[in-house]
């Protein structure tokens, strides 16, 4: 009922005796449809709907589950983009640009051991384009080198990503390949925090099922 109110408008009431016109919603068409063994009530042609339902159908449950996950991911990506008001180029273009900036600019102005950390962070950023190349059956080293050459040829002004189908460098903005800003921000934040925590670990102790058990022959020994 709550979703029906959001879809049609109006307000829920307990009695029709005190009903007013301002409390009514609107739906141009209401019908009951039988699909398989289930009955569904379709409320359509609402004027200003704020809630809706997507009916997914498929040959088997596995296909329906995959379609459901794809639709959810797509809707969540659109929601993130609308709330962020921005997006970043996908296909590994953001990670490549960040890695090149760290190597060419930040590392050169950093002194001492911190420079090694910057270079290691830059190499870690290349994991995404390397993984894209590997999962696409491409040569990882050749793919990364081609991306770097293409980016340097543009003077670093164009975000260059990997075309997973052809293996060639491409401009994600022209192909409509985008990533969410908040997703990238969260990934960078969490990975950096976890890496710092691991670096602070001096020793790892393994606790197994035998931990806490009394050794044989030690019963009653104080």
HELIX and SHEET records of a PDB file:
HELIX    1   1 UNK A    2  UNK A    8  1                                   7    
HELIX    2   2 UNK A   21  UNK A   23  5                                   3    
HELIX    3   3 UNK A   61  UNK A   84  1                                  24    
HELIX    4   4 UNK A   93  UNK A  101  1                                   9    
HELIX    5   5 UNK A  102  UNK A  106  3                                   5    
HELIX    6   6 UNK A  113  UNK A  125  1                                  13    
HELIX    7   7 UNK A  127  UNK A  135  1                                   9    
HELIX    8   8 UNK A  140  UNK A  153  1                                  14    
HELIX    9   9 UNK A  172  UNK A  175  1                                   4    
HELIX   10  10 UNK A  181  UNK A  199  1                                  19    
SHEET    1   A 2 UNK A  29  UNK A  35  0                                        
SHEET    2   A 2 UNK A  38  UNK A  44 -1                                        
SHEET    1   B 2 UNK A  87  UNK A  89  0                                        
SHEET    2   B 2 UNK A 178  UNK A 180 -1                                        
SHEET    1   C 2 UNK A 161  UNK A 162  0                                        
SHEET    2   C 2 UNK A 169  UNK A 170 -1                                        
END                                                                             
